[in-house]
Structure formats: C-alpha cells, structure tokens
C-alpha cells in the first residue's frame, strides 16, 4: 500500500516507514545477551523490508525506540551495516528513549569517518528527570521523503502547576531558530540531493 500524505500527495511508489523493534538491543535486556546473531529474526526481517523498498525504487524512513548508539554492540554493528548497505534508500531515522532532543549519526562500517544515516531523537510527552514534556513535528517533502523543517513544542510544567492551564508552546522552529536554509519544496533544488 502506498503512503498518502494528509494533503493527498503521495510519496514515491514502493516507499515505506519501517518501524523496527530496538527494545531487544537494550543493554539491560539480559535475555538477548546470549542471542547475539539475530534476536527474534529482526535483522532478517529488516533486510527483507529494505530489499523490497530498493527493488520497488522507493525510499524508507526508519523508526525505532532506541537509537543504535544506545544498543548492545553486536546489535548496533548489524544495524549500521544494514544502513550502509541501504543508504541509497534510507532517508533518515526517527527515535526516542532518551527524553532529550538530539541527533545521532550512524557511520559507515567500511569507512568510519563517513556518516550513512542521520537519526533525529525526539523528546517525550512524559516528564523525566526535571524535563518538560515535548514533541516534535517534522515537515517532509513527499516526493523526496526528506525533512524540510522540524518544530518542537513543549509544556512548562512549573507554570502549568501554578496556573492549572497547560499550554503547548513552540520551543523552536529549525529553519528560523537555527538559521538553516529554507528547504520547502518551492525553494528546494532536488539536484542538490545525490542518491548513492
């Protein structure tokens, strides 16, 4: 089934958002310490999904709870190897777990200095360790499946406790607040993105 956006535009045929179960890679998941090759056959499944996207000439966005940086070594290595192999179809990743907004790069296995995929790590709507609830909205160019902007919204818990009225506010708009180039479809040059 092809993905359709809210505005009716479609992404390239054969494209997928692939939600990958990274809970098995948690360093505190003692059950998988002895299952080093492929817990639950997840890597076989993920490789098959990416091969299908590639064969259909589609694009993929990866979604997970943990990022590879937060995974057991063998799990992170296998994930990085797949991201390197399929860097021609994987556009970027989305993850959480840390409750902190950040970005992580997965580097090449054969050329460790070369990043092969970027993962944006969002905050959380649940509070944790004196952090305000937050969430991220990602604007995506449907044809290229690349982010054109990201907006983060938050609630100030201290203020809400005083007033009794929670209010979501924009924390930042990446283009405006980080003085990034406008990547909206009207201003974006598709020739600037080269697929390997």
C-alpha positions as CSV (number, residue, x, y, z in Angstrom):
1,X,0.0,0.0,0.0
2,X,1.4,3.4,-1.0
3,X,1.7,6.1,1.7
4,X,-0.5,9.1,1.2
5,X,0.0,12.5,2.9
6,X,-2.8,14.5,4.6
7,X,-2.8,16.9,1.6
8,X,-3.4,14.0,-0.8
9,X,0.1,13.9,-2.2
10,X,1.8,10.6,-2.4
11,X,5.3,9.6,-1.6
12,X,7.3,7.6,-4.3
13,X,5.7,4.3,-5.0
14,X,7.2,1.4,-3.0
15,X,8.3,3.7,-0.1
16,X,7.8,2.7,3.5
17,X,8.1,4.0,7.0
18,X,9.7,1.0,8.7
19,X,9.2,0.7,12.5
20,X,12.0,-1.6,13.8
21,X,11.8,-3.1,17.3
22,X,15.0,-2.0,19.0
23,X,13.8,-2.9,22.5
24,X,15.8,-6.2,22.1
25,X,19.0,-4.2,21.8
26,X,18.7,-2.5,25.3
27,X,22.0,-3.1,27.1
28,X,19.9,-4.1,30.2
29,X,17.9,-6.7,28.3
30,X,19.8,-9.7,29.7
31,X,17.6,-12.2,27.7
32,X,19.3,-11.2,24.5
33,X,22.8,-11.3,25.7
34,X,23.1,-15.0,24.7
35,X,21.2,-14.4,21.4
36,X,23.9,-12.5,19.6
37,X,23.1,-13.3,16.0
38,X,19.6,-12.1,15.3
39,X,17.1,-11.6,18.3
40,X,13.7,-12.6,17.0
41,X,15.0,-12.7,13.4
42,X,14.6,-8.9,13.3
43,X,17.6,-8.3,11.1
44,X,16.4,-10.8,8.5
45,X,13.0,-9.1,8.5
46,X,14.5,-5.6,8.3
47,X,16.9,-6.6,5.4
48,X,13.9,-8.1,3.6
49,X,11.9,-4.9,4.0
50,X,14.8,-2.7,2.7
51,X,15.3,-5.1,-0.2
52,X,11.6,-4.7,-1.1
53,X,11.9,-0.9,-1.0
54,X,15.1,-0.9,-3.1
55,X,13.5,-3.3,-5.7
56,X,10.5,-1.0,-6.0
57,X,12.7,2.0,-6.3
58,X,11.1,3.5,-3.2
59,X,12.5,5.3,-0.2
60,X,12.4,4.5,3.5
61,X,12.3,6.3,6.8
62,X,13.4,4.2,9.8
63,X,11.5,4.5,13.2
64,X,12.6,3.0,16.5
65,X,12.6,3.4,20.2
66,X,16.3,3.2,20.9
67,X,19.0,4.6,18.6
68,X,21.9,2.3,17.5
69,X,24.2,4.3,19.8
70,X,22.1,3.1,22.8
71,X,22.2,-0.5,21.7
72,X,24.3,-3.5,22.6
73,X,27.5,-3.6,20.5
74,X,26.6,-6.5,18.2
75,X,23.1,-5.1,17.5
76,X,24.4,-1.6,16.7
77,X,27.0,-3.1,14.4
78,X,24.5,-5.1,12.4
79,X,22.2,-2.1,12.2
80,X,25.0,0.1,10.9
81,X,25.9,-2.5,8.3
82,X,22.4,-2.5,7.0
83,X,22.2,1.3,7.0
84,X,25.4,1.4,5.0
85,X,24.2,-1.2,2.5
86,X,20.8,0.5,2.0
87,X,21.9,4.1,2.3
88,X,20.6,4.6,-1.2
89,X,17.0,4.1,0.1
90,X,17.1,5.1,3.8
91,X,16.4,8.9,4.1
92,X,16.7,9.3,7.8
93,X,15.7,7.8,11.2
94,X,13.3,8.8,14.0
95,X,13.9,7.6,17.6
96,X,13.2,8.4,21.2
97,X,14.1,6.8,24.5
98,X,16.4,9.4,25.9
99,X,13.7,12.1,26.6
100,X,16.3,14.6,25.2
101,X,16.1,16.1,21.7
102,X,19.3,15.3,19.8
103,X,20.6,14.0,16.5
104,X,22.8,10.9,16.0
105,X,24.8,9.8,13.1
106,X,25.4,6.2,12.1
107,X,28.8,5.9,10.4
108,X,29.9,3.5,7.7
109,X,31.3,0.2,8.7
110,X,33.9,0.3,5.8
111,X,34.7,4.0,6.2
112,X,34.1,5.0,9.8
113,X,34.5,8.7,9.0
114,X,31.6,8.7,6.6
115,X,28.1,9.1,8.0
116,X,25.4,7.0,6.3
117,X,22.2,7.9,8.1
118,X,21.1,10.6,10.5
119,X,18.6,9.9,13.2
120,X,16.6,12.6,14.9
121,X,15.8,11.8,18.5
122,X,12.7,13.5,19.9
123,X,11.8,14.5,23.4
124,X,8.9,12.9,25.2
125,X,5.4,13.9,26.3
126,X,6.1,12.2,29.6
127,X,8.2,14.1,32.2
128,X,11.5,12.6,33.2
129,X,14.4,14.0,35.4
130,X,13.1,17.6,35.6
131,X,12.4,17.8,31.9
132,X,9.3,19.4,30.4
133,X,7.0,17.3,28.1
134,X,7.7,17.9,24.4
135,X,7.0,16.5,21.0
136,X,8.4,17.2,17.5
137,X,6.5,17.8,14.2
138,X,8.5,17.0,11.1
139,X,7.6,18.6,7.8
140,X,8.5,16.3,5.0
141,X,8.8,16.8,1.2
142,X,6.6,13.9,0.0
143,X,8.5,13.4,-3.3
144,X,11.9,13.1,-1.7
145,X,10.9,11.9,1.8
146,X,13.3,14.4,3.4
147,X,12.6,16.8,6.2
148,X,12.1,20.3,5.2
149,X,11.7,21.6,8.7
150,X,11.2,20.4,12.3
151,X,9.2,22.1,15.1
152,X,9.4,21.2,18.7
153,X,6.6,22.0,21.2
154,X,6.7,21.8,25.0
155,X,4.6,22.5,28.1
156,X,6.2,24.3,31.0
157,X,5.3,22.1,34.0
158,X,6.2,24.6,36.7
159,X,4.0,27.2,35.0
160,X,1.2,24.7,34.5
161,X,1.3,23.7,38.2
162,X,0.8,27.4,39.1
163,X,-1.9,28.3,36.6
164,X,-3.6,24.9,36.2
165,X,-3.8,25.6,32.5
166,X,-1.3,23.6,30.3
167,X,-0.3,25.4,27.1
168,X,1.8,23.9,24.3
169,X,4.3,26.4,23.0
170,X,6.7,26.2,20.2
171,X,10.2,25.7,21.6
172,X,11.9,26.0,18.2
173,X,11.5,26.1,14.5
174,X,14.7,24.7,13.0
175,X,14.7,26.9,9.9
176,X,14.0,30.1,11.9
177,X,15.9,29.5,15.2
178,X,18.9,27.7,13.8
179,X,19.2,29.9,10.8
180,X,19.0,27.0,8.4
181,X,18.3,27.2,4.7
182,X,14.6,27.0,3.8
183,X,14.1,23.5,2.4
184,X,10.4,23.9,1.4
185,X,9.6,22.4,-1.9
186,X,9.3,25.8,-3.5
187,X,12.9,26.7,-2.7
188,X,14.5,23.3,-2.7
189,X,16.7,22.2,-5.5
190,X,16.3,18.4,-5.9
191,X,19.6,18.2,-7.8
192,X,21.4,19.0,-4.5
193,X,20.5,15.6,-3.1
194,X,22.5,12.8,-4.7
195,X,21.5,9.2,-4.1
196,X,24.3,6.8,-3.9
